[in-house]
């Protein structure tokens, strides 16, 4: 498992095509926010979610195996128990990295991916790690006024 600064920096600077499994079209979901950030920072983000036709202006695929282009990183926004089939698909399509988001820790899926030659990252967010390692922590993506260090002028209720 890659968990050191040098390894994370290498992955984030080398691999630029990211398939986001479980990417939501809802603007307020963490996956959507992370995808916007990655797109804004030069990554190609391929949405994978059977519920949608398109997310963030990108064609959405029902599964990893439906993607017609090579994928570098499979970024998993799914529950821990749902990761194994995603890992198997990542292996099948020849991905280079299986990245499990914050709170997602499927050790069996990671071991299977590593045995097949993939690098793995667990319990980390690509957006947060990119911001931390490449100076983008101040990037907020959209002005939602949901996250702010400023005190609201009036209460919403």
N, C-alpha and C positions, 0 to 999 in steps of 0.2 A: 504494500500500500504506500502511495506517495503522500507524505504528510509533512515534508520539510519545505522550507522556503525556496530552496534552489529547485527542487522538483516541481513545485506548484508554479513557479515562475517559468520554468522550461515548458511545461504543458500549456500554460496560458499564452505564451509567446510563439510556440511552434504550431499548435493546432488551432485552426481558424473556422472549421465547419462543425457546428454544434447541432445535434438533433436533440430537441427538448421533449422528452416523453412526459406527458401530463401537463403540457403548457396550456394555460387557461386563457380564454378570450376576455375574461373579466379584468378590467384595468386595475382593480384593487388587489388582485391576487399576487403573491410574491413571484410566481413563475412569470407572469406577464411583465412585471417590473424588471426582473432579471433579464428577460429577453430584450426588452427595450434598451437597457443599458448595453448589453453585448452588441446589439445591432449598431448602436450609436458609436461603439468603439471598434468597429470594423469587422466584427464576426459575421459569418453567415449563419443565421439561426433557422433551423428547419423544424416547424411545429409537428408534433406527433400526438394526436388526440382524435379518436374516432367520432367525437361529438361535433366537430367543426369542419367546415370546408376551407376556411381561411382564418388566420390569426395574424394581426399586425401587418397585413398586406402580403403575407406569405402563404403559399399553398400549404394546407395542413394534410398530413398523411395519417392513415388509420393505424399503421404499424411501421416499425423500423424497416421491415423487409420490403415495404412499398416504395421506399425512397430510391429514386433513380440515379443519384449521384453518390460519390464516396463521402463517408461521414468520419470525422476525426474523433469527436467526443460525443458520447451519449450521456446527456445530463438528465438525471432521473428525478422528477417531481411526483413520485408515487409513494404509497405506504411501503414500509420495509418488507412486508410479506408479499408485495407485488413485484419485487425487483428481480427475482430469479428468471422469469420468462423474458424480461427486458435484457438481462445479461446474456441469455442464450441468443436472443436476436442480435445483440451487439456483436457477439462472437461471429454469428453467421454472416453479418454484413461486412466484417473486416474492420470494425472500428478500432481505434488505437487506445481509447480511454473510456472507462466506465466511471462516471462521476455521480455519486449519490449525494443529494442535497442535505442541508442541515436537518438533523433528526432522522435521517434515513441511514440505517446501519445493517445491511444484510451481509454478514461475513461469509456465508456460504456462496452467495452470488459473486462476491468479490474474489473469493478463492478460485471459483470456476473460471472467472474472467482472467485472472492472473495466470492460471494454468494454461489458458489458451493464448497467452502472450499480451494481453491488454494490461495497461497500467490502471490502477484503481485509486479513487479518492472517495472518502466517505465523510459524512457529517460536516460538509463544507459547502458554501455557496460560491459559484463561479463569479458572480457580481461582486460579492464582498471581498473575495480573494484578489480579484483583478484590481479593485479599488485600493486595497491595502498594499499590494505589491507594485502597482504602477501609478499611484497617485490620483485615483479617481474617487476618493471617499466623499468629496464634496458634491459629486454629481447626483442629482436627485431625479432626473428623468422627466418628470412632469410636475407642474405646479398644482398639486392636489390640495395643498394646505392641510393635509391629513397629518403629516409628520413635520413638526416645526419646533424650534427652540424658543419661539416667541409665544408669549401669552396671548390667548385670543382676546379680542376687544369686547366681544359679547359671547354669552353662552348660547349654544344652539337650541336649548330647550326652554 
